[in-house]
Each structure stands twice: as structure tokens, then as C-alpha cells.
Amino acid sequence: MSSALPSDDMKDLSSLRLTLRTFASSLHTFQILRTLPVPTPNLSKPPKTLYILDSSFNPPTLAHLRICTSALLQDRPEAVPKRLLLLLATQNADKAPQPAPFEQRLAMMSVFAEELVRGVTATTKGEAKDGSAKGLGEEDVIVDVGVTKEARFVNKARVLENCDAYSYSDDERQRKPVEQVHLIGYDTLIRLLDTKYYPPTHTLAPLEGLFEKHRVRVTRREDDGWGGGEEQDEYLRALERGDREVERGKKAWAKRIELVEGRKEEEEAVSSTKVRNTAKEGDGEALEKLVPLGVGRWTLDEKLYLDDG
């Protein structure tokens, strides 16, 4: 389902609350709420690849920005247009989400999307002037803000395959979904390949459709006990050797998973908890090092996370 809201409505909290209630009571499991830039004839052209950042966005951070920017600029740079979906799962919409309600998160996602488009096109224009890379115009970078009722990773991928905005017609006029690239952290990869999330058989067989058609781009995490680069490489090598075949995990899947570097040494470590604590203190200068400028302003103006214990 695609029923994008006007940009002003994406920052109108009452309008967003109404949209969320309507979505929750509908039969649809996915909806695009906003597309940037404003739809033009070029947007009828199907994307070569759909990048998906599925997160709680509580709030959107500079870590999210780095993940998206890296994928758009470095993954198959010649394939345009590039389309990115910022996806928020609302499967628990009947419960009050904490600490920021869904409408606030969607408003921040909209602000984040605007800054992302400006940043990516400005970066590539600069590169093009230097002759080091072809620049991306705004028409080459399309960003959607969307919601889904699906909780499981594989179900989200299946729903997106059935979205007309993310499909094309082949030479025989048969509808085909575009390739999806799911942008995740190493911790999420561990959960994705954990059989406990796939009852009742508790095997990795439900992932076969995902890895047959799509890819996963994994940002390394070298903190919080996730091990160093070598340990994370070995985790992927074990899959490639066939160590997970007993769980019905296939060796070929390893070629559909790409490990990419995370933050640079000089970049500050960012976590949602750290951002919320900084916002609670009202430290705008410190917040600028953790979230995009517009997101930081929204957080402080709306007095978010003040009661985040």
C-alpha cells in the first residue's frame, strides 16, 4: 500500500496519530507514508535496488546516517536510481510505545530523510567535481518513510516483494520484485541466523527465500561483547564452510552477506540510549555529535526523553 502524506503532515503529530490508527485498523501490512524527493516522472522508473533500514528510530542517529550513506554511495554506485526505505514496525501499536511514541519517531524519520537526501547528493556532487566519482542527483536518490505490522524479518521482506513501488516488469511483462538489501548491524545478523526465532521447527529453512533473492549488508560492531573483526569474519566463514547445514543453513548464503566497516576511530560511538540520556540533560552541543542536526532540534523542541528512565 502506498498513500504518501504531504511533507507538512509528516511533522503534524495529530495527523500522524490518525494515519497510524487508520493503518492499524486496515488490512494492509505495509504503507509508504512519505517519499523524498517529491514524486516526479522519474520515480515511475523502478529502482535497481531497494535498501531497507528497519529500526526502532528511537531516535534516528548518526549511526543510522552512516549506515545509509555508506550503502547508497558504496554499494554498486553505478546502479541508479537508488531507493532507500526507512521502515518502522508498529506491530505493538495497541501498546503505548516507549519512550517516544510512534508519531514522534515518524516525524523524526521524516526530518532524518530530508537531511540524508541533502547530505548524499551534496557529497556526491563534491566527488564529481573532483573527478573521483559520478555525482548522484536528487532524482537518483529516493527515500521512503514507511510502516509495517510485520514483526519477523522474513515476513517484512515478503511484504515488500508484493509492493508495486518496489517491482518492475520483465521482458515477458511478468512482475518481478527488485533486489532488497537489508542494512543491519552485526548483532542483528546473529539474531537473524538464530534458530530460536523460527518455531516450530527451529531451523534456518524460513530464510531460504530471503537469501535466494536478496542480500544483507552488515555493519561490524566491535563493542558490547560482539568480538573483533576476525571473530566476526570467522562467524561468516563458518556459514560458508557448511557448519550451519545441520540447521538447514546453506553455504551459498555467505555470498549474500557483506560485512562492512562501522564507524571510524575518530567518530564518536553512538547508541540510542546515549542519545536519549544526552537529550534528557538538554545538552544540545553534545547531541549534535550523536544525531543529525534537524533530529537534535526536534528532540529538544519536543522535549523528548525527559522521562526516559
C-alpha positions as a Markdown table, in Angstrom:
| # | Residue | x | y | z |
|---|---|---|---|---|
| 1 | Met | 0.0 | 0.0 | 0.0 |
| 2 | Ser | 1.3 | 3.4 | -0.9 |
| 3 | Ser | -0.5 | 6.5 | 0.3 |
| 4 | Ala | 2.1 | 9.1 | 1.0 |
| 5 | Leu | 1.3 | 12.1 | 3.2 |
| 6 | Pro | 2.2 | 15.7 | 2.4 |
| 7 | Ser | 5.5 | 16.7 | 3.9 |
| 8 | Asp | 3.9 | 19.1 | 6.4 |
| 9 | Asp | 1.6 | 16.3 | 7.6 |
| 10 | Met | 4.8 | 14.2 | 8.4 |
| 11 | Lys | 5.6 | 16.7 | 11.1 |
| 12 | Asp | 2.0 | 17.2 | 12.3 |
| 13 | Leu | 1.7 | 14.8 | 15.2 |
| 14 | Ser | -2.1 | 14.7 | 15.2 |
| 15 | Ser | -2.2 | 13.9 | 11.5 |
| 16 | Leu | 0.4 | 11.1 | 12.1 |
| 17 | Arg | -1.6 | 9.7 | 15.0 |
| 18 | Leu | -4.7 | 9.5 | 12.8 |
| 19 | Thr | -2.7 | 7.9 | 10.0 |
| 20 | Leu | -1.3 | 5.2 | 12.4 |
| 21 | Arg | -4.8 | 4.5 | 13.7 |
| 22 | Thr | -6.2 | 4.1 | 10.2 |
| 23 | Phe | -3.3 | 1.8 | 9.2 |
| 24 | Ala | -3.7 | -0.3 | 12.4 |
| 25 | Ser | -7.4 | -0.9 | 11.6 |
| 26 | Ser | -6.8 | -1.7 | 7.9 |
| 27 | Leu | -6.0 | -5.0 | 6.2 |
| 28 | His | -2.7 | -3.6 | 4.9 |
| 29 | Thr | 0.6 | -4.7 | 6.4 |
| 30 | Phe | 2.8 | -2.1 | 4.9 |
| 31 | Gln | 2.3 | 1.6 | 3.9 |
| 32 | Ile | 4.7 | 4.2 | 2.5 |
| 33 | Leu | 4.0 | 7.5 | 4.3 |
| 34 | Arg | 6.4 | 9.8 | 2.6 |
| 35 | Thr | 8.7 | 9.7 | -0.5 |
| 36 | Leu | 11.6 | 12.1 | -1.0 |
| 37 | Pro | 12.1 | 14.0 | -3.2 |
| 38 | Val | 8.5 | 14.9 | -4.1 |
| 39 | Pro | 7.4 | 12.3 | -6.7 |
| 40 | Thr | 8.4 | 13.2 | -10.3 |
| 41 | Pro | 8.0 | 11.2 | -13.6 |
| 42 | Asn | 11.5 | 9.7 | -12.9 |
| 43 | Leu | 10.1 | 8.0 | -9.8 |
| 44 | Ser | 8.0 | 5.7 | -12.1 |
| 45 | Lys | 11.3 | 4.2 | -13.1 |
| 46 | Pro | 11.8 | 1.1 | -10.9 |
| 47 | Pro | 14.8 | 1.2 | -8.6 |
| 48 | Lys | 17.7 | -1.1 | -9.4 |
| 49 | Thr | 18.0 | -2.0 | -5.7 |
| 50 | Leu | 15.9 | -1.3 | -2.6 |
| 51 | Tyr | 17.9 | -0.7 | 0.6 |
| 52 | Ile | 16.0 | -1.2 | 3.8 |
| 53 | Leu | 16.9 | 0.2 | 7.2 |
| 54 | Asp | 14.5 | -1.4 | 9.6 |
| 55 | Ser | 14.9 | 0.1 | 13.1 |
| 56 | Ser | 13.0 | 1.5 | 16.1 |
| 57 | Phe | 14.3 | 5.0 | 15.2 |
| 58 | Asn | 14.1 | 6.0 | 18.9 |
| 59 | Pro | 15.6 | 8.3 | 17.8 |
| 60 | Pro | 17.4 | 8.3 | 14.4 |
| 61 | Thr | 21.1 | 8.7 | 15.0 |
| 62 | Leu | 24.3 | 9.5 | 13.2 |
| 63 | Ala | 25.0 | 5.7 | 13.2 |
| 64 | His | 21.9 | 5.3 | 11.2 |
| 65 | Leu | 23.0 | 8.1 | 8.9 |
| 66 | Arg | 26.4 | 6.4 | 8.3 |
| 67 | Ile | 24.8 | 3.1 | 7.5 |
| 68 | Cys | 22.5 | 4.6 | 4.9 |
| 69 | Thr | 25.1 | 6.9 | 3.4 |
| 70 | Ser | 27.7 | 4.1 | 3.1 |
| 71 | Ala | 25.2 | 1.8 | 1.3 |
| 72 | Leu | 23.9 | 4.5 | -1.1 |
| 73 | Leu | 27.4 | 5.7 | -2.1 |
| 74 | Gln | 29.5 | 2.5 | -1.9 |
| 75 | Asp | 27.2 | -0.4 | -2.9 |
| 76 | Arg | 27.1 | -0.7 | -6.7 |
| 77 | Pro | 27.5 | 3.0 | -7.3 |
| 78 | Glu | 26.6 | 2.7 | -11.0 |
| 79 | Ala | 23.1 | 1.3 | -10.3 |
| 80 | Val | 20.7 | 4.2 | -10.2 |
| 81 | Pro | 18.1 | 5.2 | -9.2 |
| 82 | Lys | 18.8 | 4.1 | -5.7 |
| 83 | Arg | 15.9 | 3.7 | -3.3 |
| 84 | Leu | 16.0 | 3.5 | 0.5 |
| 85 | Leu | 13.2 | 2.6 | 2.8 |
| 86 | Leu | 13.3 | 3.7 | 6.4 |
| 87 | Leu | 11.0 | 1.2 | 8.0 |
| 88 | Leu | 9.2 | 1.3 | 11.4 |
| 89 | Ala | 7.4 | -1.7 | 12.7 |
| 90 | Thr | 4.2 | -0.9 | 14.6 |
| 91 | Gln | 3.1 | -4.5 | 15.4 |
| 92 | Asn | 2.7 | -3.4 | 19.1 |
| 93 | Ala | 0.6 | -0.3 | 18.2 |
| 94 | Asp | -2.0 | -1.4 | 20.7 |
| 95 | Lys | 0.5 | -0.7 | 23.4 |
| 96 | Ala | 2.0 | 2.7 | 24.2 |
| 97 | Pro | 5.5 | 2.6 | 22.7 |
| 98 | Gln | 8.2 | 3.9 | 24.9 |
| 99 | Pro | 10.0 | 6.2 | 25.4 |
| 100 | Ala | 8.9 | 8.1 | 22.2 |
| 101 | Pro | 5.5 | 7.4 | 20.7 |
| 102 | Phe | 5.4 | 6.2 | 17.1 |
| 103 | Glu | 4.2 | 9.5 | 15.7 |
| 104 | Gln | 7.2 | 11.3 | 17.1 |
| 105 | Arg | 9.5 | 8.7 | 15.6 |
| 106 | Leu | 7.9 | 9.1 | 12.2 |
| 107 | Ala | 8.3 | 12.8 | 12.4 |
| 108 | Met | 12.0 | 12.4 | 13.3 |
| 109 | Met | 12.4 | 9.8 | 10.4 |
| 110 | Ser | 11.0 | 12.4 | 8.0 |
| 111 | Val | 13.5 | 15.0 | 9.2 |
| 112 | Phe | 16.2 | 12.4 | 9.0 |
| 113 | Ala | 15.2 | 11.5 | 5.4 |
| 114 | Glu | 15.5 | 15.2 | 4.4 |
| 115 | Glu | 18.9 | 15.5 | 5.8 |
| 116 | Leu | 20.0 | 12.2 | 4.3 |
| 117 | Val | 19.0 | 13.2 | 0.8 |
| 118 | Arg | 20.7 | 16.6 | 1.1 |
| 119 | Gly | 23.9 | 15.0 | 2.5 |
| 120 | Val | 24.2 | 12.3 | -0.1 |
| 121 | Thr | 23.6 | 14.5 | -3.1 |
| 122 | Ala | 26.0 | 17.2 | -1.7 |
| 123 | Thr | 28.7 | 14.6 | -1.0 |
| 124 | Thr | 28.5 | 13.1 | -4.5 |
| 125 | Lys | 28.4 | 16.5 | -6.2 |
| 126 | Gly | 31.6 | 17.3 | -4.4 |
| 127 | Glu | 33.1 | 14.0 | -5.5 |
| 128 | Ala | 32.0 | 14.6 | -9.1 |
| 129 | Lys | 33.8 | 18.0 | -9.2 |
| 130 | Asp | 37.0 | 16.3 | -8.1 |
| 131 | Gly | 36.6 | 13.7 | -10.9 |
| 132 | Ser | 36.7 | 10.8 | -8.4 |
| 133 | Ala | 33.1 | 9.6 | -8.8 |
| 134 | Lys | 30.0 | 10.2 | -10.7 |
| 135 | Gly | 27.7 | 12.5 | -8.8 |
| 136 | Leu | 24.2 | 11.5 | -7.8 |
| 137 | Gly | 21.4 | 13.9 | -8.5 |
| 138 | Glu | 18.4 | 14.2 | -6.2 |
| 139 | Glu | 16.4 | 12.3 | -8.8 |
| 140 | Asp | 18.9 | 9.4 | -8.4 |
| 141 | Val | 18.3 | 9.0 | -4.6 |
| 142 | Ile | 14.8 | 8.2 | -3.5 |
| 143 | Val | 14.0 | 7.8 | 0.2 |
| 144 | Asp | 10.7 | 6.4 | 1.6 |
| 145 | Val | 9.4 | 6.5 | 5.2 |
| 146 | Gly | 7.2 | 3.5 | 5.8 |
| 147 | Val | 5.4 | 1.5 | 8.5 |
| 148 | Thr | 4.7 | -2.2 | 8.7 |
| 149 | Lys | 2.7 | -4.5 | 11.0 |
| 150 | Glu | 5.1 | -7.4 | 10.4 |
| 151 | Ala | 7.5 | -8.3 | 13.2 |
| 152 | Arg | 9.6 | -11.0 | 11.7 |
| 153 | Phe | 12.4 | -10.2 | 9.3 |
| 154 | Val | 11.4 | -12.7 | 6.6 |
| 155 | Asn | 7.8 | -11.6 | 6.6 |
| 156 | Lys | 8.8 | -7.9 | 6.1 |
| 157 | Ala | 10.9 | -8.9 | 3.1 |
| 158 | Arg | 7.9 | -10.9 | 1.6 |
| 159 | Val | 5.5 | -7.9 | 2.1 |
| 160 | Leu | 8.0 | -5.6 | 0.3 |
| 161 | Glu | 8.2 | -8.0 | -2.6 |
| 162 | Asn | 4.5 | -7.5 | -3.1 |
| 163 | Cys | 4.7 | -3.7 | -3.2 |
| 164 | Asp | 4.2 | -2.2 | -6.7 |
| 165 | Ala | 6.6 | 0.6 | -5.9 |
| 166 | Tyr | 9.4 | -2.0 | -5.5 |
| 167 | Ser | 8.8 | -4.1 | -8.5 |
| 168 | Tyr | 9.3 | -4.0 | -12.3 |
| 169 | Ser | 8.1 | -5.8 | -15.4 |
| 170 | Asp | 10.5 | -8.2 | -17.1 |
| 171 | Asp | 10.8 | -8.7 | -20.9 |
| 172 | Glu | 7.8 | -11.0 | -20.8 |
| 173 | Arg | 5.7 | -8.4 | -18.8 |
| 174 | Gln | 5.9 | -10.5 | -15.7 |
| 175 | Arg | 6.0 | -8.6 | -12.4 |
| 176 | Lys | 9.3 | -9.1 | -10.6 |
| 177 | Pro | 10.4 | -7.7 | -7.2 |
| 178 | Val | 13.6 | -5.7 | -7.2 |
| 179 | Glu | 16.5 | -6.9 | -5.1 |
| 180 | Gln | 16.4 | -5.9 | -1.5 |
| 181 | Val | 19.5 | -5.1 | 0.5 |
| 182 | His | 18.8 | -5.2 | 4.2 |
| 183 | Leu | 21.0 | -2.9 | 6.2 |
| 184 | Ile | 21.7 | -4.4 | 9.7 |
| 185 | Gly | 24.2 | -4.4 | 12.4 |
| 186 | Tyr | 26.3 | -7.5 | 13.3 |
| 187 | Asp | 24.1 | -8.0 | 16.4 |
| 188 | Thr | 21.1 | -8.3 | 14.2 |
| 189 | Leu | 22.8 | -10.8 | 11.9 |
| 190 | Ile | 23.4 | -13.0 | 15.0 |
| 191 | Arg | 19.6 | -12.9 | 15.7 |
| 192 | Leu | 18.7 | -13.4 | 12.1 |
| 193 | Leu | 20.6 | -16.6 | 12.0 |
| 194 | Asp | 19.4 | -17.8 | 15.4 |
| 195 | Thr | 17.1 | -20.8 | 15.1 |
| 196 | Lys | 15.1 | -19.9 | 18.2 |
| 197 | Tyr | 13.3 | -17.3 | 16.2 |
| 198 | Tyr | 11.9 | -19.8 | 13.8 |
| 199 | Pro | 9.4 | -22.1 | 15.5 |
| 200 | Pro | 8.1 | -24.7 | 15.4 |
| 201 | Thr | 10.9 | -26.5 | 13.5 |
| 202 | His | 13.6 | -24.2 | 14.8 |
| 203 | Thr | 15.7 | -24.4 | 11.7 |
| 204 | Leu | 17.0 | -21.7 | 9.3 |
| 205 | Ala | 14.8 | -23.0 | 6.4 |
| 206 | Pro | 12.5 | -20.0 | 6.5 |
| 207 | Leu | 15.4 | -17.8 | 5.4 |
| 208 | Glu | 15.9 | -19.6 | 2.1 |
| 209 | Gly | 13.6 | -17.3 | 0.2 |
| 210 | Leu | 15.3 | -14.2 | 1.6 |
| 211 | Phe | 18.8 | -15.2 | 0.6 |
| 212 | Glu | 17.8 | -16.7 | -2.7 |
| 213 | Lys | 16.6 | -13.2 | -3.9 |
| 214 | His | 18.1 | -10.6 | -1.6 |
| 215 | Arg | 21.2 | -9.5 | 0.2 |
| 216 | Val | 22.2 | -8.4 | 3.7 |
| 217 | Arg | 24.7 | -5.6 | 4.3 |
| 218 | Val | 26.1 | -5.9 | 7.8 |
| 219 | Thr | 27.9 | -3.2 | 9.7 |
| 220 | Arg | 30.5 | -4.5 | 12.1 |
| 221 | Arg | 30.2 | -4.0 | 15.8 |
| 222 | Glu | 33.3 | -4.1 | 17.8 |
| 223 | Asp | 31.8 | -3.3 | 21.2 |
| 224 | Asp | 29.3 | -4.6 | 23.7 |
| 225 | Gly | 30.9 | -8.1 | 23.6 |
| 226 | Trp | 30.4 | -8.8 | 19.9 |
| 227 | Gly | 34.1 | -9.6 | 19.3 |
| 228 | Gly | 36.6 | -8.1 | 17.0 |
| 229 | Gly | 36.8 | -8.2 | 13.2 |
| 230 | Glu | 38.4 | -11.6 | 13.0 |
| 231 | Glu | 35.8 | -13.2 | 15.2 |
| 232 | Gln | 33.0 | -11.7 | 13.1 |
| 233 | Asp | 34.8 | -12.8 | 9.8 |
| 234 | Glu | 35.0 | -16.3 | 11.3 |
| 235 | Tyr | 31.3 | -16.3 | 12.0 |
| 236 | Leu | 30.6 | -15.8 | 8.3 |
| 237 | Arg | 33.3 | -18.3 | 7.2 |
| 238 | Ala | 31.6 | -20.9 | 9.4 |
| 239 | Leu | 28.4 | -20.4 | 7.4 |
| 240 | Glu | 30.4 | -20.6 | 4.1 |
| 241 | Arg | 32.1 | -23.9 | 5.3 |
| 242 | Gly | 28.7 | -25.5 | 5.8 |
| 243 | Asp | 28.9 | -25.5 | 9.6 |
| 244 | Arg | 25.2 | -24.4 | 9.7 |
| 245 | Glu | 23.9 | -27.1 | 7.3 |
| 246 | Val | 22.7 | -29.2 | 10.2 |
| 247 | Glu | 20.3 | -26.3 | 10.9 |
| 248 | Arg | 19.4 | -26.1 | 7.2 |
| 249 | Gly | 21.6 | -23.0 | 6.7 |
| 250 | Lys | 23.1 | -23.0 | 3.2 |
| 251 | Lys | 26.8 | -22.3 | 2.4 |
| 252 | Ala | 25.7 | -20.1 | -0.6 |
| 253 | Trp | 24.1 | -17.7 | 1.8 |
| 254 | Ala | 27.5 | -16.4 | 2.9 |
| 255 | Lys | 27.9 | -14.8 | -0.6 |
| 256 | Arg | 24.7 | -12.8 | 0.0 |
| 257 | Ile | 26.0 | -11.4 | 3.3 |
| 258 | Glu | 28.5 | -8.5 | 3.2 |
| 259 | Leu | 30.4 | -7.3 | 6.3 |
| 260 | Val | 31.3 | -3.6 | 6.1 |
| 261 | Glu | 33.2 | -1.4 | 8.5 |
| 262 | Gly | 31.4 | 0.6 | 11.0 |
| 263 | Arg | 32.4 | 4.0 | 12.5 |
| 264 | Lys | 35.9 | 5.3 | 12.0 |
| 265 | Glu | 38.2 | 5.6 | 15.0 |
| 266 | Glu | 37.8 | 9.4 | 15.2 |
| 267 | Glu | 34.0 | 9.1 | 15.1 |
| 268 | Glu | 32.1 | 9.0 | 18.4 |
| 269 | Ala | 30.3 | 5.8 | 19.4 |
| 270 | Val | 26.6 | 6.3 | 19.1 |
| 271 | Ser | 23.8 | 4.3 | 20.8 |
| 272 | Ser | 20.1 | 5.2 | 21.2 |
| 273 | Thr | 20.5 | 5.0 | 25.0 |
| 274 | Lys | 23.4 | 7.5 | 24.9 |
| 275 | Val | 21.3 | 9.9 | 22.7 |
| 276 | Arg | 18.3 | 9.7 | 25.0 |
| 277 | Asn | 20.4 | 10.4 | 28.1 |
| 278 | Thr | 22.0 | 13.4 | 26.3 |
| 279 | Ala | 18.6 | 14.7 | 25.3 |
| 280 | Lys | 17.4 | 14.3 | 28.9 |
| 281 | Glu | 20.2 | 16.5 | 30.0 |
| 282 | Gly | 19.2 | 19.1 | 27.4 |
| 283 | Asp | 22.8 | 19.2 | 26.1 |
| 284 | Gly | 22.4 | 20.5 | 22.5 |
| 285 | Glu | 26.1 | 20.7 | 21.8 |
| 286 | Ala | 26.7 | 17.1 | 22.8 |
| 287 | Leu | 23.6 | 16.0 | 20.9 |
| 288 | Glu | 25.0 | 17.4 | 17.6 |
| 289 | Lys | 27.7 | 14.7 | 17.8 |
| 290 | Leu | 25.1 | 11.9 | 18.1 |
| 291 | Val | 22.2 | 12.8 | 15.8 |
| 292 | Pro | 21.6 | 14.8 | 12.6 |
| 293 | Leu | 21.1 | 18.5 | 13.3 |
| 294 | Gly | 17.4 | 18.5 | 12.5 |
| 295 | Val | 16.7 | 15.5 | 14.6 |
| 296 | Gly | 18.5 | 17.0 | 17.5 |
| 297 | Arg | 16.5 | 20.2 | 17.2 |
| 298 | Trp | 13.2 | 18.2 | 17.0 |
| 299 | Thr | 14.2 | 16.2 | 20.1 |
| 300 | Leu | 14.9 | 19.3 | 22.2 |
| 301 | Asp | 11.9 | 21.3 | 20.9 |
| 302 | Glu | 9.5 | 18.5 | 21.6 |
| 303 | Lys | 11.2 | 17.8 | 25.0 |
| 304 | Leu | 11.5 | 14.1 | 24.2 |
| 305 | Tyr | 13.1 | 11.6 | 26.5 |
| 306 | Leu | 12.9 | 13.8 | 29.6 |
| 307 | Asp | 11.1 | 11.0 | 31.4 |
| 308 | Asp | 13.2 | 8.2 | 29.9 |
| 309 | Gly | 14.4 | 6.3 | 32.9 |
